[in-house]
Amino acid sequence: MHQHLDLIAGLPYEGYESFGKSFDRVYKMNPEQLQLGFLKVLKGSVMHDRAQEYGIVYQDRAPYEVLSTKWLTYAEVIRLKQIEEMVEVYYNSGQFCCTMAALEQEFASPFCMYECLAAYYDEKNAFAVSHSRIGRYEILYDFIVKTCKERSEQYMEMLTLDMYLRDNVKKRPEFLRESGVSSDEAAAFYKKEEKERTYLKAYEGYDRRQMRKMTHLERIDGKTVLFDYKNRDPLTGNAAIYYLSE
């Protein structure tokens, strides 16, 4: 079952800190999508009728979103907007699931992690730039080095796994080393696989060159991993992976 859970910022009686606690409760439910929305004060609604009572300041044109309340300042709304973008990029995209699950343990809470990541983006003026997917990996790795440099090698392995789970990337980020699988090793594997079909059983009728184009070999954490892009998880879109026997 695909879970899509929503939070609304700017509701009466909820400030920045309590919103962070709400975020953490919902985040720990592990939804596939976690949407951070902002209160819209629409004409005819209770929020519109009681806006003065709650100290709600909102946009005077569509989408009529909240700008501040008695409990939430304008600066905090802007900060939540930045956190929303980090959640969209690094959680809802599903492209960084292994890395973010591990990185969460470095912080007091998931909300704190995204808050710190948003602050890092702001510090680097990265919100003002349109980034490629590879660029997002590079920024996240730089943030990891700053946050927990002593474990940056381990996170490099996780980022590699996340990257190739989604796509057979040809241009690797600058911080990544080579795949660790030599051309001769790969050639020997696909030659053997063409005959035996030990791992790529769904590739009947494909020759070794075609199989090589449709899959990827990478050495991660000392193990040789085969990424199969013909067979993907229907929910996440991630490639099937196999850990090869040496």
Secondary structure, 3 states (H helix, E strand, C coil): CCCEEEEEECCCCCCHHHHHHHHHHHHCCCCCEEEEEECECCCCCHHHHCHHHHCCEECCCCCCEEEECCCCCHHHHHHHHHHHHHHHHHHHCCCCHHHHHHHHHHCCCHHHHHHHHHHHHHHCCHHHCCCCHHHHHHHHHHHHHHHHHHHHHHHHHHHHHHHHHHCCCCCCCCCCCCCCCCHHHHHHHHHHHHHHCCCCHHHCCCCHHHHHHCEEEEEECCEEEEEEEEEECCCCCCEEEEECCC
